[in-house]
Structures are given as C-alpha cells and as structure tokens.
C-alpha cells in the first residue's frame, strides 16, 4: 500500500522550496487582486453615488454619451457588487451621502 508521500511512476513532484515559492507568488497575486478590487469598488461606488445625485437636465449635451456609457456600466454590475461599492463610499465619506431624496434604493 502506498504511503501519503509516495509518488506513482511518471508523476512529477515539486520540491518544497519551489512549492513555497509558487505559494508565495499566488498569495501575492491574490493580494494584488484584492487591492485592485477595493480600488474598483471605490470607483464604481463613487460613480454610482455621483450619478444618483446628478441632475441629468443640467448636463451639457456633449456629455450625454459618456453619461450613458457610465450608467450602462453601473447597471451591468451585479447588484451585490454595486451595493458593496456604494456602501464602501458611504463609509468613507460618511452618512451625509445618504441624506437626500434623490438617492438610489440601497
């Protein structure tokens, strides 16, 4: 019977030092992705709050296309992600962002 550490013929094992290096690289990548996610959540949350408070009738006509693209991008986000993004911004800026009747439902 084969032990837990045995290797079948033809299988490749990774030395501990190489394995540890790969784990460290993957850990670094996960930390980078997590940091980038937080940055993207902040940007999406700020954009969502901005759009919610924006008076669309006061926009110059030259901004309509960009506003439409931004609104479409925000609407394409999963609801849970958008809620997390808005909540992150509200926590950073304080609850004053939620004061007012023109906010989105969140």
LOBAFI-716419 format. One record per residue: residue in one letter; x negated, y, z of N, C-alpha, C in turn. Coordinates in steps of 0.1 Angstrom, whole numbers, padded with zeros to 4 digits. Each point is the difference from the previous one (the first is absolute). Layout:
residues N
<site A,<X,Y,Z>,<X,Y,Z>,<X,Y,Z>>
...
//
This chain:
residues 106
<site X,<-0008,-0012,0000>,<0008,0012,0000>,<-0009,0012,0000>>
<site X,<0004,0010,-0008>,<-0008,0012,-0002>,<0002,0009,0012>>
<site X,<-0010,0007,0004>,<0001,0010,0011>,<0004,0013,-0005>>
<site X,<0004,0009,0009>,<0005,0014,-0004>,<-0011,0007,-0008>>
<site X,<-0012,-0002,0002>,<-0011,0007,-0007>,<-0005,-0007,-0012>>
<site X,<0005,-0012,-0004>,<-0005,-0007,-0011>,<0004,0006,-0013>>
<site X,<-0008,-0003,-0010>,<0003,0006,-0014>,<0001,-0012,-0009>>
<site X,<0010,0000,-0009>,<0001,-0010,-0010>,<-0010,0002,-0011>>
<site X,<-0004,-0011,-0007>,<-0009,0002,-0011>,<0005,0010,-0010>>
<site X,<-0008,0009,-0004>,<0003,0009,-0011>,<0006,0013,0006>>
<site X,<0003,0001,0013>,<0005,0012,0006>,<-0012,0009,0004>>
<site X,<0003,0013,-0001>,<-0011,0010,0004>,<0004,0006,0013>>
<site X,<-0010,0001,0009>,<0002,0006,0013>,<-0007,0014,-0001>>
<site X,<0005,0009,0008>,<-0006,0013,0001>,<-0008,0001,0013>>
<site X,<-0013,0004,-0001>,<-0007,0001,0012>,<0006,0011,0010>>
<site X,<-0001,-0002,0013>,<0006,0009,0009>,<-0003,0015,-0002>>
<site X,<-0013,0003,-0004>,<-0004,0014,-0002>,<0008,0005,-0012>>
<site X,<0001,-0008,-0010>,<0007,0005,-0012>,<0015,0002,0003>>
<site X,<0006,-0010,0007>,<0014,0001,0004>,<0002,0013,0009>>
<site X,<-0009,0002,0009>,<0001,0012,0009>,<0000,0013,-0009>>
<site X,<-0009,0000,-0010>,<-0001,0012,-0008>,<0013,0002,-0008>>
<site X,<0005,-0011,-0006>,<0013,0001,-0007>,<0011,0005,0009>>
<site X,<0001,-0005,0012>,<0010,0004,0010>,<-0002,0015,0002>>
<site X,<-0012,0005,0002>,<-0003,0014,0003>,<0005,0008,-0012>>
<site X,<-0003,-0004,-0012>,<0004,0007,-0012>,<0015,0001,-0001>>
<site X,<0007,-0011,0002>,<0014,0000,0000>,<0006,0008,0011>>
<site X,<-0006,0000,0011>,<0005,0009,0011>,<-0001,0014,-0004>>
<site X,<-0011,0004,-0006>,<-0003,0014,-0004>,<0011,0004,-0011>>
<site X,<0003,-0010,-0009>,<0010,0003,-0010>,<0014,0002,0006>>
<site X,<0003,-0008,0010>,<0013,0002,0006>,<0001,0013,0007>>
<site X,<-0011,0004,0007>,<0000,0013,0007>,<0001,0011,-0010>>
<site X,<-0007,-0001,-0011>,<0001,0010,-0011>,<0015,0001,-0005>>
<site X,<0006,-0011,-0003>,<0014,0000,-0005>,<0009,0005,0010>>
<site X,<-0002,-0003,0013>,<0009,0005,0011>,<-0002,0016,0000>>
<site X,<-0012,0005,0000>,<-0002,0014,0000>,<0006,0007,-0012>>
<site X,<-0001,-0006,-0012>,<0006,0006,-0012>,<0015,-0001,0001>>
<site X,<0005,-0010,0006>,<0015,-0001,0002>,<0005,0012,0008>>
<site X,<-0007,0002,0011>,<0003,0011,0009>,<0000,0014,-0007>>
<site X,<-0010,0002,-0008>,<-0001,0012,-0008>,<0011,0001,-0010>>
<site X,<0003,-0011,-0007>,<0011,0000,-0010>,<0014,0002,0007>>
<site X,<0002,-0006,0012>,<0012,0003,0008>,<0001,0014,0004>>
<site X,<-0011,0006,0004>,<0001,0015,0003>,<0004,0008,-0012>>
<site X,<-0006,-0003,-0012>,<0003,0008,-0012>,<0015,-0003,-0004>>
<site X,<0004,-0012,0001>,<0014,-0003,-0004>,<0010,0006,0010>>
<site X,<-0003,0000,0013>,<0008,0006,0010>,<0001,0015,-0002>>
<site X,<-0011,0006,-0002>,<0000,0015,-0002>,<0007,0003,-0012>>
<site X,<-0001,-0007,-0011>,<0007,0003,-0012>,<0015,-0002,0002>>
<site X,<0004,-0011,0007>,<0014,-0002,0002>,<0007,0011,0009>>
<site X,<-0007,0004,0010>,<0005,0011,0009>,<0000,0013,-0008>>
<site X,<-0010,0002,-0008>,<0000,0012,-0009>,<0012,0000,-0009>>
<site X,<0002,-0011,-0007>,<0011,-0001,-0010>,<0013,0002,0007>>
<site X,<0002,-0006,0012>,<0012,0001,0008>,<0003,0015,0004>>
<site X,<-0010,0007,0002>,<0002,0014,0005>,<0000,0010,-0011>>
<site X,<-0003,-0004,-0012>,<-0002,0008,-0012>,<0014,0005,-0005>>
<site X,<0001,0012,-0003>,<0012,0005,-0007>,<-0003,-0001,-0015>>
<site X,<0007,-0010,-0006>,<-0003,-0004,-0014>,<0004,0012,-0009>>
<site X,<0010,0008,0004>,<0004,0011,-0008>,<-0010,0011,-0001>>
<site X,<-0010,0000,0009>,<-0010,0011,0000>,<-0012,-0005,-0007>>
<site X,<-0001,-0012,-0006>,<-0011,-0004,-0007>,<-0001,0006,-0014>>
<site X,<-0012,0004,-0003>,<-0002,0005,-0014>,<0002,-0011,-0010>>
<site X,<0005,0003,-0011>,<0003,-0011,-0010>,<-0012,-0008,-0004>>
<site X,<-0012,0007,0001>,<-0012,-0007,-0004>,<-0004,-0011,0010>>
<site X,<0006,-0001,0011>,<-0003,-0010,0010>,<0010,-0012,0000>>
<site X,<0011,0001,-0008>,<0010,-0010,0000>,<-0005,-0014,-0003>>
<site X,<-0009,-0001,-0010>,<-0005,-0014,-0004>,<-0008,-0006,0012>>
<site X,<-0009,0008,0006>,<-0008,-0005,0011>,<0009,-0003,0012>>
<site X,<0010,0008,0002>,<0009,-0003,0011>,<0008,-0013,-0002>>
<site X,<0003,-0002,-0013>,<0008,-0012,-0003>,<-0009,-0013,0001>>
<site X,<-0013,0001,-0004>,<-0009,-0011,0002>,<-0003,-0003,0014>>
<site X,<-0001,0011,0009>,<-0002,-0002,0014>,<0012,-0007,0006>>
<site X,<0012,0005,-0003>,<0012,-0006,0005>,<0001,-0015,-0004>>
<site X,<-0003,-0003,-0012>,<0001,-0014,-0005>,<-0010,-0008,0007>>
<site X,<-0012,0005,0003>,<-0011,-0008,0007>,<0005,-0003,0014>>
<site X,<0006,0010,0006>,<0004,-0002,0014>,<0012,-0010,0001>>
<site X,<0009,0001,-0010>,<0012,-0009,0000>,<-0005,-0014,-0003>>
<site X,<-0011,-0002,-0007>,<-0005,-0013,-0003>,<-0006,-0007,0012>>
<site X,<-0003,0007,0010>,<-0006,-0006,0012>,<0010,-0009,0007>>
<site X,<-0005,-0011,0006>,<0010,-0008,0008>,<0004,0009,0012>>
<site X,<0013,-0002,0004>,<0006,0009,0010>,<-0008,-0001,0013>>
<site X,<-0005,-0011,0004>,<-0008,-0002,0012>,<-0013,0008,-0001>>
<site X,<-0006,0000,-0011>,<-0013,0008,-0002>,<0003,0015,0001>>
<site X,<0011,0004,-0007>,<0003,0014,0000>,<0004,0005,0015>>
<site X,<0007,-0008,0007>,<0003,0003,0014>,<-0012,0001,0008>>
<site X,<-0010,-0009,-0002>,<-0012,0000,0008>,<-0008,0013,-0004>>
<site X,<0000,0004,-0012>,<-0007,0011,-0005>,<0005,0013,0006>>
<site X,<0014,0001,0000>,<0006,0012,0006>,<-0002,0001,0015>>
<site X,<0001,-0012,0006>,<-0002,0000,0015>,<-0014,0004,0004>>
<site X,<-0010,-0004,-0008>,<-0014,0003,0002>,<-0002,0016,-0001>>
<site X,<0006,0006,-0010>,<-0001,0014,-0001>,<0008,0007,0011>>
<site X,<0011,-0004,0004>,<0008,0006,0011>,<-0008,-0001,0013>>
<site X,<-0007,-0011,0002>,<-0008,-0001,0012>,<-0012,0010,0000>>
<site X,<-0006,0001,-0012>,<-0011,0009,-0001>,<0004,0015,0001>>
<site X,<0011,0003,-0006>,<0004,0014,0000>,<0009,0004,0011>>
<site X,<0005,-0010,0007>,<0009,0003,0011>,<0014,-0002,-0005>>
<site X,<0010,0000,0009>,<0014,-0003,-0004>,<0006,0012,-0007>>
<site X,<-0007,0011,-0001>,<0006,0012,-0006>,<0003,-0003,-0015>>
<site X,<-0006,-0010,-0006>,<0003,-0003,-0013>,<0015,-0006,-0002>>
<site X,<0004,-0006,0011>,<0014,-0006,-0001>,<0011,0010,0004>>
<site X,<-0004,0012,0004>,<0010,0010,0003>,<0005,0006,-0013>>
<site X,<0012,0000,-0002>,<0006,0005,-0012>,<0010,-0010,-0007>>
<site X,<0009,0006,-0007>,<0011,-0009,-0006>,<-0004,-0005,-0013>>
<site X,<-0011,0004,-0006>,<-0003,-0004,-0014>,<-0009,-0012,-0001>>
<site X,<-0003,-0007,0012>,<-0008,-0011,0000>,<0006,-0012,-0006>>
<site X,<-0008,-0010,-0005>,<0005,-0013,-0004>,<0004,-0008,0012>>
<site X,<0008,-0010,-0002>,<0004,-0009,0011>,<-0011,-0009,0003>>
<site X,<-0006,0000,0011>,<-0010,-0009,0004>,<0000,-0003,0015>>
//
